[in-house]
């Protein structure tokens, strides 16, 4: 970007990156992918205890990232890998940075943060060793996919994320913070968060109900076996007990079809769970467009101020350049005219840029807002149909449940 954007910087791993460098960083795609130059792995996970942002004790998991230069291995050396620990939240910040910086790229996803929608034989505990191991594998897969991408792999921030243990990656979350956010998109972000939260709660409740339902049905399978074994001991009631056992077995076996049908409705809910992330992506793209407009406007204001200071000889703010002029004398008229001429050209270019960014931002807002309203109508219609269908299925299931005891009673 321009000079005004250069005044703000982000510190990562001890290095200073200006906003212009962060913006231009996405054009650094020369050379091979990072995965061709470096071995990358998430070697292990470890539980730790520490204080969170509100100074409360918490238990969390960190993951060991190991990297090693392939050039050293090719030359016959076998150096020990460089390593550092990262929390899952830091992976999230990295991915959010990539999403904002490269809106034209399909950024690889992260594994789930919490064990959700588990209804049978799987632990929903975030600290469960099996879940932590699955997430470790997912995080490694995320890094390998990013490091093998022709554009993402050459990002300087990604390299520092992998190699700098003291990298203050959290500073990135404020890099693209706009000064005057659009209230409609802020509300849309809250809407997407609420949509994801409520849909997740609904799916979690459904998973718990399905788990209990599965247990109830399978208990009746045990009753069926008992009736079948009992029928072998009874002469007069043997046929009735055998028939009752068959009904119990059929009832127990029907749960698989019921849960399979439920999965159809659960998948419809999951679709809108993932739509919530798509909504946030639209909001992030708007923030980036707004950020570029504000940066261009700030740069234009800075250039006009410089022109005024050169024309009047009055320096409004302290600068090293102003102090130098006081110590070693003012610039010659020719130098001043040349700088004024250059500034005039830059101001004209800046005004054109601001106009272009303003039009781009307005068109994006107009198109995005229309599509968001269309999405809301679609969501209301689809979820209404899905929930009505789910209710009808539950009613049908209850009728079958009521029919089974009647058939068993007839066998007695």
Secondary structure, DSSP 8 states (H G I E B T S, - for coil): --HHHHT-EEEETTEEEEHHHHHHGGG---SS-GGGTEEEEEEEEEEEEEE-TTS-EEEEEEEEEEEEEHHHHHTT-----EEEEEEHHHHHHHHHHHHHHTTTS-------SS--S--SSS---TT-HHHHHHHHHHHHHHHHHHHTSTTGGG-HHHHHHHH-TT--GGGGGGTT--SS--HHHHHHHHHHHHHHHHHHHHHHHHHHHHHHHHHHHHHHHHHHHHHHHHHTT-SSSHHHHHHHHHHHHHHHHHHHHHHHHHHHHHHHHHHHHHHHHHHHHHHHHHHHHHHHHHHHHHHHHHHHHHHHHHHH----S--HHHHHHHHH----HHHHHHHHHHHHHHHHHHHHHHHHHHHHHHHHHHHHHHHHHHHHHHHHHHHHHHHHHHHHHHHHHHHHHHHHHHHHHHH-
